[in-house]
Amino acid sequence: MRYAFAFVLGLSASGLAAADEPGPLPSGYWPESKVAEILGKTQEIRLAPDLSGLGDGDEAAVASLLRAGEVMQRLYEDARHHQALETHRRLVWLDRTLKSPKRTKDLLDLYRLFQGPIASTLTNSREAFLPVDAQVPGRNVYPADAMAEEVKAFLSDHPGRRAEILAERSVVRRASRENLERDLQTLEDGALGTLHRDLKARLQGLRKNPDPKAFYAAPYAVAYGPELRQVFGHLLDAAGRVEESDPEFAAYLRNRARDLLSNDYESGDASWVTGRFGRLNAQIGAYETYDDALLGVKAFPSFSLLLKDAGATEALRKDLGGLQAVEDALPYDHHKRVREEISVGIYDVIADFGQARGTNTATILPNDPTHSRKYGRTILLRRNVMENSELFAADLRIWKAAVAAPFAADLAPAGNFRRTLWHEVGHYLGVDRDKAGRPLDAALGDQADALEEMKADLVSLFTLHRMAKSGAIDAGLLRAVQAGGIRRTLQNVKPRKDQPYQTMQLAQFNYFLDRKLIAADPVTARLSIDYARYEATVTALLREVLAVQYEGDRDAAAAFFEAWGAWTPGLHEALAARIRDAQGARFRLVRYAALGE
């Protein structure tokens, strides 16, 4: 309340509270021109699937699941920046106080676009546009002042704490009395205290000799205890609504609700992957580690509510088989047994939250190699994103700006669909543990995501070439796949090191150049493609990537990306400038009809 009163005084002194059109905002807010620069390069996409075919139980479940998603959205924003939620509340209050002028509405749109107070600029730097601290590599799942070297040194001195500190669904804290008291207070909750009794005893021991230089980890179930209690309630309510019409989906929701409190996802993963659901599906929980720029091991909250197309899904499942033969054909020597039947579905997005929000086209989960071995994985193809005509039109503009005229017609939506499908399957195949038996996230740390995404890209291209040879796809579809594989590598700005997708895309582009699959005109930088070199180039790069993964050497992985990470003014920047001119929007803000948008 003291801050709010001071803020009001500040507004009045500036003349903001009384003005119809506000003057300058308090310090720390981006100027109007800078906000307009980003929003002027932002395209809005609205997803509005037809929900009229849902029964009463499904409709009621959707409402409860959307409420759960909103909680997960706030958790995601908090996990990325320690001041996100408070500054958003202040901005909302400011907007209401000023009666929603364009100035504050634009700032709210910017917050929605970047899911927090840190923006990506047109030059790909990260800047705060609200009055908050600069973003740190550990986001808000490590202490704000912690550096990777300090955490690694602690682990070196305390090897027995490694599994605790690096657990993917935990917040690392300094072992101060204040932190320990807060988490012990959360553990006074009867259910959490029972489920995490070993943690409670450990924290009580640390409290006897608190040491702010030491670290401990609080499971998400404890770190986000009150919020996950809310999600638990919403999931149980949704389960009750569909118990009669969709009992397997109801069982999954109940299992996942309990998972969130136990911090153990196995029961939910098992019922999710093996379940046969009706019209609804939902990705719920923290799975992907892309946001962790410190060590690359912490998963961030996500939630995706999906509507299944039963007919299209059944047709796709019939076409997706023979996975063991694909695995056995991959260019490495340590093949594994895989499940021939894999759960896959074609969906329309009802609403996404947290790390799932945006224009993500497809997902394969869970990532845990033990869960995958025991239960398999599920692929979620987001049709109303993949087939969005505005998104493909932007892709086509980029493609035509980048390649020479003879190749301009090669890109097609059907190729992107097949390539994306097999990209997701590619995550299921190949190396999933290093030669020491460690999961790749643990072995490769901050390099794991980029390598894994590159592997999936290359497995997709490798497999589709094999399918073309066998006659499973025709030459026209293969050409569209090949074009899509090259389009995937085109960059509009030099990647940052904390961008795994863009990092691996640049590495592929440079490898393709080196192997003369693509060649750039020395004057225009437009690309020509030697499709005859495609299969051999993809196979060679895939062999290298699988070898790096299997070795499990984080420094060797970093050296691999350093070797293939060149960015030159004459080629890369010239090509990127043409792409920027052609593509139109640089950012996409997704709205959801189900949220009343």
N, C-alpha and C positions, 0 to 999 in steps of 0.2 A: 504493500500500500504506500510506503514512503516513496518508492521509485515512481509509482503512478502519479502521486501528487506532484513530485518534481517535474515529471514529464509534462503534466498539464500546465504548470507554471511556464515551462519552456515554450510550449505551444502558444500560450497567451502572449508571452513577451515577443514572439515572432509574428504575432498577428494571425497565426494559423487558425485558431479556434473560431475566430469571428469572420474570417474571409470566405467569400464564395469560392474563389479560386486561390488555393493555398500558395504561399510563397515558398522559399527554401525550407526544406525539412531539416530537422536537427542533424548534426554532423554524423557521418557514418553511412548515410544513405546515398546510393549512387545518384548522380545528377540525371535529370530527365533525358538528356541527350544520349547518355550511355545506356540507359534502359531501353530507349527507343531503338538504338543500334542493334541490340540483341533481338527484341521483339519483332523488328522489321525483317529479320531473317528467320522468323519462326513460323512454321506451318501448323495449323490446328487440324487434327484428325479426330472425328467423332465416331465412336463405335456404338452401334445401336442394334444389336441382334433382336430378332423377333422372339419375344418370350410368351406370346399368346398361347402357345401349345402346352405350356406348363400347367400341371394340375395345382389345386389349392395348396397341397402340402409342399410342393416344390416352390411355389411362389413365396410361401411363408419362410421356407428355408433360405431362399435367396436374400430376403430382408435381414435375417439373422446373420448370414454369412457376410453380407456387405458391412454390417456393424463390426464384425470381427476383423474384416479387412481394414477398416478405418483405424482400429487400434494398432494393427500391424504397420500401417503407414506411419503413424506417429513414432512407433518404436524405431522404424528405419531412419527417419529423420534425426531422431535423437542419437542413434548409433553412429551417424556420420558426422555430427557436430554437437558439442556439448551445450551450445547456446541456441541451437536451432529452434526448439519449441518455445522458449521464452521470447526470443525475438519475433517469432511468428505471432505469438499472442499480442505483443506490443504493436505489431503492424496491423493486425486485425482491429485492435482497439483504436489505433490512429485512423484507420479507414472509416470506422463507424463514427468517430468523433467529427471527422471532416465531411461526413455524408457522402462517402465513396466517390471522391473526385478521380479523374483519370490517372493522376499521379500515383495515388496509393493502389488503385486497382492494377496498374501496370506492375508495380512492385510485387503484388500478390501473385500475378501471373508468372512473374520471374521466379518467385519462390516455388510455385507449383511446377514450373518447367524443370527446375534443377533439384527439386525435392529437398530444399534447404537453402541456407543463406549464402552459399558459395556458387558462383557462376563460372561456366567455361566461356571465355571470351572468343572473339573471332580469330584471335591468334593462338588459341588453344592453351592459354594460361588459365589459372584458377584464381579468382578474386572474390572477396567478400563484397556483396552489394548491400548488405545491411550492417548495422554497427555491431560486429562480432569479431572475435579473434580470427586470425588467418587459419586456414585449414592445415592440419598436421597429418603426417603419414598414418599415424595410429587411429585417426578419426576419433571416435569416442568409445572405442573398445579396448584401448590401452590408456595409461595416464597421458595427459596432454603433453607433458614434458619428456616423455620416454622416447629414446632413440633405439633403433634396432640393435646397435652395438651394446647398449646397456642391458637390454633384455637377453641378448645372446650370452653376454658375460655372466649374468645371473644363472642362466641355464647351465653354463659350463661349470660353475661352482656348485650347482645343485642339480645334478643330472636326474635325480629321482623325482624332481618336480616338473620334468619336461612335458609329460603327458597332460598334466594339469594346466600348465601355462599355455600350451599350444592347442588345447581342446578347441574345436571349431566353434562351439556354441557356448562361449564363456567370455566374460569381460575381465581383463587383467587390471588389477588395482595395486596401488602401493599399500603396504601393510601398515598403514597408519591407524591409530586408535579410532579416529572418526570413521574411516571406511569399515573397519572390522565391526564396530558397534552397529553401523547401519545394516550390514548384511546379517549380523546376528539377530537384530530386531526383526528383519524379514523372516528369518527362520523360526521365530516364535509362532508363526502361522502353523497350525497343527499338521496340515498335510505336508507342507514343505519341510517342516522339521523332521517328520518321519521319513520322507523320501530322501532327504539329504542329511541324515544323522551323522554320517562320517565327516561331511563338510563342517557341520556344526561343531563337532569335537575338535576338528583341526583349527577352526577359526578361534575357538575358545583358547586353544593352546597358544596361537599367535598373539592373542590379546594380552597375555601375561607379559610379553616382551615386544611390544609393537616397534616396528622398524620401517620408517618411510623409504629407506633405500632398498628394502626387499619387496618382492612381488608375491601376490597370490591371485587366484582366478575364481571369480564367482560365476557359476553356471547361469545362463540366461534365465532359467526358472527362478533364480534368486535375484539376480541383478534387475530383472524386469518383472518381479513377482506380482505386484498389484495389476499391472497391465495384462499379463498372461492369465491371471485369474479371470479378467473380463473376457478374454478370448475363449477361455475354457467354457465359461457360461454360454456364450453365443454359439459355440460349436455344439454343446449339448442340446441347446434349444433347437438348432437346425436339425440335429439328429432325430429329435423327437417328432419333428414335423414330417420327416420322410420315412419313419420307421416302417410303416405299412407299404408304402409305394416303392421304396428303394432300400430294402434292409441292408444290403452290402455297403451302400454309400453311408447309411446311418452308422454302421459298425466302424467304418473308417473314421468318420468324424469323431466318434467317441474315443477311439484309440488315439487319434491325433490330439484330442483335448487332453488326455492323460499324459501323452508324450511331452507336451509343453510344460507340464508341471514336474515331470520326472527328469527332463532333459535327455531322455533316451528315446530316439525316434523309431526303434525297430518295430514295435507293434503297428504303428501307423504306416510305416513304409511297407510292411508286409501286406497289410489289408488294402493299401492304395494300389500297389503294383499288381496284386493278384485278384483284386475285386472286379466284378462285372457290374458296373453302375448303369443307371438309367440315363436321363437326359443331362444331369449335372455332374461336374467334376470340380475339384479344387486343389490347387497346389498351395500348401499351408506350411509355413515354417522357414527356418534359416538354412539355406543350402549352398549358395554360391559365395565365393570368397573374393570376387573381383574388387570390392571396395577396400579391402585391407591392403594399404600401400606400405605398411611397415614390415610385416613378415609374410603376408599372403596366405594366412591360414584361417582367419576368422570369417565365418559365414554371417550374412546379414539378412534381416527379416524380409520375407516376401509373402504375397498372397495373391492368387489368381483364381477367379471364379469363371468357369467355362461352361458353355452349352454345347453338347455333343450333337453332331450330325451322324445318326446311327447308320444310315445307308452308306454314306461315303466312307465311314470308318470300317464297316464290314468289307467293302470292296478293297480297301487299302490293305487290310490284314491278310486277305487272300493272296495279294501280290508280294507280300513281304515274307520271304522264307529263305532257307538255305544259308543261314547265318554262319554255321560252322564252316562251310566251304569258303565263305568270304574270309573268315578269321584265318583259316589255314593257308590262304593265298597271300596274306600280307607279308611284306618283305622283312621278316625278322625270324629268329630261331627259337623263340620261347612261347610258342602258341599255347593257348589255354582252351579249355572246354567252355562253350557258351550255350545258353539256352536257345533252342531253335525258335521257340515261340516268345515273342516280345510284345508287351502291351503297347498299343499305339492307338491314337484317336485323332480325328479331325474335329476341331472345335471352333466356335466363335467366342471371342472374349466378351464376357459380360462386364467385368471390371478387373483391373489389375491394381495392386498396391505394393509399395515398397520397392524392392529390387526388381520385381517383375514388371513394374510400370514402364510404359514406353511403347516402342514398336518392335519388341522382341517377337520373332516369327515362330520360334519353336524351342522346346525344352526337352531334355532327357534327364530323369532323376529316378532314384536317389544316386548320389555320387559315392557313397560309402561302398568300398569294394566288397566288404563282407556281406552287406545287405544285397548288393547286386548279384553276388554269387548265389546266395540262398534263395532270393525271391525274383531276381531279374530287375528290369528297369521299365519305366513307362515313358513313352514319347507323346508329347502334347504339341500338335501342330495347330497354330493359331490362324485359321483360314481368313478371318476378316482383317487380319494384318497382312498375311502373305499375298492375298488377292486384291489388296487395296489399289485401285487404279491410280490414285494420286502418288502413292509411294513408288509404283513402278515407273510412272512418267518421269519422276525425278531421277530414278536409276538410268532410264534410257537417255535422258539429257546428258548425264555424266558420261555414259558410254560413248555417245556420239561425239562428245567434246574431246575424248581421250584417244580414240582410235582413228586410223586412216579410213577413208571412204569405203574400200572394199569389205570392211568388217562391220560396218555400221548396223546392218540388219541382223547380226548374229544373236543378239540378246533377246530372250523371250521368256515370259512368265513361267511356262511349263518347265523350262530348264532350271529356274530358281527353285521351283517346288521340289523337283527330284533331288537337286543338289542339297537343299536344306534337309529333306528327309534323311538322306544318307549321311549328312553331317551329324545328325543326332544319333543315328545308329553307330556312326564311327566312334562316338564316345564310349560305346558298349564294347568295342573291339580293340585289339591291340594291347599294349602295355598298360596295366593298371597298378602294378607294384614294381618297385625297383629290384635289383638283383639281391638286395638284402631283405626283401619281403616287406619293405615299408610302403605305405600309401604314398602316392606321388606328391600330394600336398605337403606331407611331412618331409619327404626327401628333398624336394626341389624348392620349397618355400615360395618366395615371391616370383619365381620363374615358372611355377607349375601351370598356372592358368594359361599363359601364352602358348606354352608347348602343347598343352592338351587341346586347345582350340585349333592350333595348326594341325595336329594329328587328325582331328575330326574332319577338317577341311580336306586333307589329303586322302584320307580313307574314302571319303565320298567320291572324289574325282577318280581315284584308283578303281573303286568298285564299279562305277558307272562306265568306265572304259571296258572293263571285263564284261559287263552286261551287254554293251554294244557288240562286242566280239561274238557273244553267244546268241545274238539276235533278240535279246529281251527288250532292248530299246532300239529305235531306228536312228539313222545317221543324222536326221534333222534334230531330234531331241538331244543327241550327244553334242552336236554343235552348240545348241543353246546352253547345255550344261557347261561346256568348255568356256564359252563366253562369260557365263556367270561366275566361273571360277577366277577369271582374270578381273572382271569387274569388282569382285570381292576385295582385290588387293589395292585398288586405286584410292589414294589419300588426297583429301583437300587441304591438309595442313600437316606439318611434321608432328608425329606422335610424341606424347610424353612417355616417360618410362613407366608411369603408373597406369598405362592404358594397355592391357594385355591383348585385346582384340586388334587394335591398330598396330601394336608392335609386331605381332605375328604376321599381319597383312603386309606390312612393309618388308619384312624378311622374305616372304614369299615372292613379292614383286621383284626384289633384287636378285633372288635365286633364279627366277624365270628369265630375267635379263642376262644373267651370267651364263645360263644354259641355252641362250638364244631362242627360247620359246617365244619371247617378245623382243622387239627391237624398236628403239626410238629414233625418229628422224632427227638428225643433228640440228636442223633449223627450227622445225615446228614442235618437236618433242612428241608428235603424234606416234601412236604405237602401231606396228605391224605384228602379225601373229603367224608363226610357223606351226600350224596345228599338227604337222607330222612329228614334231618333237614333244608333243604334250604328254603322252603316256610315259615315255622314258624319263622325262623331267620330274613328273609327279612321283613316280616310283623311286627315283634316286633321293628326292628330298624326304619322302616318307621314311625311307630306310634310315636316313640320318636322324630324323626326329625320334623314331622308335628306339634307336640306339642310345640317344641322349637320355630319354626317359628311363630306359632300363638301367643305365649306369647310376642314376640317382645322384649325380654330382651337381649341386646348385651352381657352383662357380663355372663349371663347364657349360651349363645351360645358359648362364649369363654371357659367357664368351661367344656362344653360338649366335645369340641375338646381336651382340656387339659386332660380330663379323659380317652379319647380313643387315645391319641397321643403317647403312649409309643414306644420307640425304644431301643431294647436291643442288646448287642453285640452277645450273644449266638444264637439268632434267627434272628432278623431283619437284622443285619449286615452280618451274615453268609449267609443268603438267598440272600441279595443284592449283595454280592461279587460273588456268583455263577451266578446271573443274569448278572452282568457286564461282566463276563468272556464269557458268552454264547451269549449275544445279538449282539456283533459286534459294529456297529455304535451307538453312544450315541446321536448324533444330526443329523438333517435332513435339508439340504439346498435345497429348491425347486426352480427349474428353469422353465421358461415358454416360450414355443415356440413362443407365440404371442408377446413376448417382444424381439424376436430375439436372445434368449438364447439357 
